[in-house]
């Protein structure tokens, strides 16, 4: 059986090496599994300490996806076996995933992430921490957790809060799709390149004269990517988010989440992108909408490590008391796409139910991410 992640070290022209990690599950669109996480974490730690490695390249196998999300089917089975309790398999997966995401955010060397094809959910967590995030004309990004009764995690508490007014809330609620231009506008990506330019970029990185100064090495990567981006700029697609930003700002204004959801779902539009976003929210999990509303408010002033701590609490609560298992069942197990959410609408969700999701099941000192960033 092939390894869940493939590793390679490519010699560079002037000494040093390029470390290459490939998520290796093309059939699942490189869905992030626990074996992947458990291979990536120690390898990144080793590469960070290895003076011969100047830069890391992270990609997905095949041509369809970098990473289409987390391997939630395995979590579903664990939740079904122990309904309503804190399941170790679920807590372990999210804990290790968030530690990996944080390690990428704080990695001391350049990490170039080839964000080609589908990048969703867990893939967004890996991508967001990389120092040089590249998107192509075929990149498709989203945080579609509203469809499965989860919420935008993997650091989204932090990165949705960094977006232009209203955009983070809108995208978190609707799971709306983003292309390369959207990703660049929203600062979810740093560089554009044609999908056919991957080999050129890797060749360019192997020609770099790497030094021992991190900031200079980062700039050298930027220079390579800027050159390719300039050459390929005519292939960059037209964006959706920037063109709708003022409307998004207007729709997301409101004193409570019920008002915002009503604004979005009742907005009449012939625009396919907006209509699809509204339809996804209307069919989505009512509790998710409340979690997104509250996590963005709670997370506005949190450090990145504290955002991950909050998200671990929310994720295990979703597994214990939320609609997460039902969402997975409807989308991926029975595939009837008819989830039976616990609440009929966003307006029907009691405040006490929402508050319970923000209560950690662990004392602060025992939280699995208590030492993150410390």
N, C-alpha and C positions, 0 to 999 in steps of 0.2 A: 504493500500500500504506500502511495506517495506521501511524503511529509506534508503537513498542513501549511507550512511556510517553507519556501526554498530560499537558501542563502548563498550568496556568491560574493567574492571579493575580486574586483577588477583592478588590474595594475594601471596606474596613471603614468603619463609620459615622463613626468619630472619627479618620480618617486611618489610615495603615498598610494593609497588605494581608495576605491569607491566601494562601499558596502551596499549590496543590493539585496533587498528582501521582497519576495513575491508571495502574496496571499494565494494559496494554491488549491482553490476549490471552484474551478470554473463552472461546474454544473450547478452549484448553489449561488452563482453570481458572487463568489468569494465572501459569502456570509461569514461574519466574524464568529468563530467558535472558540471555546475554551482552550483546545489544543493550540490554536493559532496564537492566542494571547500568551500562553505559557511557553511558546517558542520565541515570540517576539521580545518579550520583556528581558530575559537574560541576554539575548543577543545584542539588544540595544545597549544594555549595561556594559557588555564586553566591548562593543565598538566605541562607546564613549570613553573608555579607559585606554583604548589601543591607539598609540601615537601614529601608527601606520595608516589608520582610517581617517581620511580627511573629511568625508562627506558620505551621507547615506541616501540611497534612492529607494523609495517605497512604492510598490505597484501591485496591481492585481493580475492574476493569470487570465489569458484570453483577451478578447476585444470588446466584451459587452459591459464589463463593470470593474471598477476598482473594488468596491465593497457595497453590497446592496442592503446591509444592515446586520444586526446580530442574529445569531443562531437561536431564535426564540422557540423553535419546535422542541428542542431539548429541555428548555425551561418549562414548557407546557406540560410535558410528561411528568416532571418533578412536582409541579403544582397540582396536577391531577391526582398524584399518589398521596399528597398530604394537603388537602384543601384547607384553607383558612389558617394555616400556621406558617411561621417563619421557616422557609425551606432552605437548608444549607446550600443546596446546589444553586439556587437563585441568588442568594447573598454572595456566594463565592464568585459567581460569574460577574455580577455587576462590580464587586469590589476589585477584582483583578482587571476588569476592563477599564475602570476609571483610573486605576494606578498606571496602567499602560498609557492611557490618554495623557495623564499628567506628566509622565516621563517624556513623552514626545514634546509637550509644551515646554519643558524645561531642559531639553537636550542641549548639550554644550556645543554641538557642531551642526553644520547645515544639514537639514533633512529636506530633500526634494520629494514631494509627493505627486505622483502622476495620476491626477484625478480625472481620468478618462472614463467615459461611459457612466454607468449608474453609481452614484455616491449618495447613500441614504443612511439614516440612523447611525448605527455603529461605525459605518464608513465615514460619516461626517465627524465623528469623534476623533478618529485617527487623523483625518485630513486637517482638522482645525488647528491642531497643535504644531503642524510642520512649519518650518521656517520659510519654505518656498513651495507654495501650493499652485500646481499648474492645472488649468482646465483646457479642454479642447472644444471644437465645434460640435462634438457629440457628448459632452458632459451633461448629465441630468442629475440635479441635486434636489433633495427634499428631506424634511423631517416629518414623516407621515404618521406619527404615533397616534394621532387622534383616531385613526381607523382601527387600531387594535387595543384601545383602552389603556395605553401607557401614556407618555407625555414626552416632550423633547428633552432627552437627557444628554449624556456624553459631553457635558460642558456647555450645553445650550443655554443653561441659566446665565452663563457668562456671555456667550457670543451672540445670542438673540438680543441681549441688552445693549450691545455695542452698535446696533443697526440704526439707520435713520428712523425718525419718529414714527412709531406705529408698525414698522415693517417686521420687527421681531415677533410682536404679538400676532400679527396677521399670519405670518408664515407658520408660527407654532400652532395656531388654531386650525388652519386650513390644510396644512401639509402641501401647500402649493409648490409646483415644480419650478425649479430655477435652472437656467442655462448658464453658459460661461459668462455672458455679459452681466447677468444678474449676480452671479457669484463675485465677480470683480467689483461691482457697484456696492455690494453688501459687505465687502471685505472678508468674504469666505474663501477667496482665492487671491493670488498675487500676480499671476502671469497667465497669458494665453499662448497656446501653441497649436498648430495643426496636429491632428491625430497621427499624421504620417511623419511627424518631426521627432518622435521619441528617440530614434537612433542617433539623430543629429545632436540632440541635447546631451545624451550620454557620451557621445564622442567628444563634444565640446568640454564636458566636465573632466574627461580623462586627459585633456590637453592643458588643463589649468595648472599653473605653477603654484601649488599649495604652499602655504607658510605655516607658522605656528601661532598666528594671531587670529582669533576666532572672528573678530569683526571684519578683517580683511578677507578671510575665506568666504564669509557670508556675501560680501560685496562681489567677489569673483563669480559666485554662483548667480547672483543677480545680473551681472553683466552678460553672462552666457544666455540666460533666459530672456533678457531684454532684447538681445540681438535676434533671437529666434522669433520672439513675439512681434517685433517690428516687421520682419519678413513675412510673417503669416497673418498679419492683422486684417487683411481683406476677407478672411474666412470667419471672422468673429461674428456670431449671430446677433440679431437685434434683441435687446433685453425686454423684459416685461415689467419688472418691479419699478425701475426708475420712472418709466412712463406713467405708472399708476400711483406714484408715491404720494401725491397730494390727496388723491381719493382714498388711499389706504390710511393716511393720517386722519382724514375725516371719519371714515368708517370705524376706526378703532378708538375714537373719542367716546367716552362714557364713564359714568361713575361706578358701574358694576358690569360684570361679565355678561349678564343677560342682555343688557342694552347693546353691547358690542356685537354679540352673536346675532341679535335681531337685525342690527344695522347691516351686517355682512350678508346674512342669508336672505334678507328681503330686498337687497339692492338689485334693481332691474338693470340688466346689462346684456347686450348682444356679444360682448367680448368673451370668447371661449375660455381664456385663462381665468378671468374673474368668475365666470359661471361655474367652472369646474371646482375652483377653490370653495365657492359658496356651497356647492352640492356636497363636497367632501365634509365640510363642517356640519352641515345639516344632518348628515347620516352618521356623523362621528359620535364618539363617546361623550355624553354630557359632563361626566366627572373630569375628563381630560381638560375640557375648556376651563373649568375652575382651577385645576392644578396649574395650567399654563399662566392664567391671570395672576395667581398668587406667587408662583415661583419667580416670575419676572419682577414682581414688586419686592419680594423677600431678597432676591439675588442682586438687586441693583447696586448694593454697596458691599457685597461679599467679595473676599479674595477668591482666586480660582480654586484653591484647595477647599475652601469653605463651600463653594458651589458644588464641588464633587461630593462633599460630605452630605449636603442637603439632598442631592440627587440620589444618593444611596438609600437614604431614609425613604424618599418618595418611591423609589423603585421597588423596595421590598414591601412597602405598604400596598402598592398596586398589585403585587403578587398575592398578598395575603387577603386584602379586603376589597380590591377593586375589580374592574371589568377586564383585566389583562388576559386572563385565561379564556374568557368568552370571546374576546376579540381575536385571539390567535385561532381558536376553534373555527370561527366563522370564516376567517380569511384563508387559513392554511391547512386546517385539519379536515373539516367537512366541506369547506369551500362553498358554502351556501350564500356567503356574503349577506347574511341576515342576523347580525349579532343582536342578542337580547340584553340590552344595557340595563343596569339596575335602576336607572332613573329615566323617566319618559322624556324629559327635556332639561336643558340647562337651568331653567327657572325652578324646576322641581327638586333640585339638589339642596338639602339642608346644610346650613353653615357648619353645624357640628360634624357632619360627615366629611366635609372638606378639611376642617381643622385636624381631624384624626390622621390624615395622610402626612401631616407635617410633624407628628410626634415620633421621635426616634424610638425604635424598640430596644435600643441599648442605652445604658448609662454613657455619658460623654467619654469617659476614659476607656470604655470597652468598644466604642464604635470602631468597626473594621478599618476605617480610614482616619482614625484619630491622629496618627503621626504624619499624615500626608502634608508635605510642605514644611515640616518642622525638623 
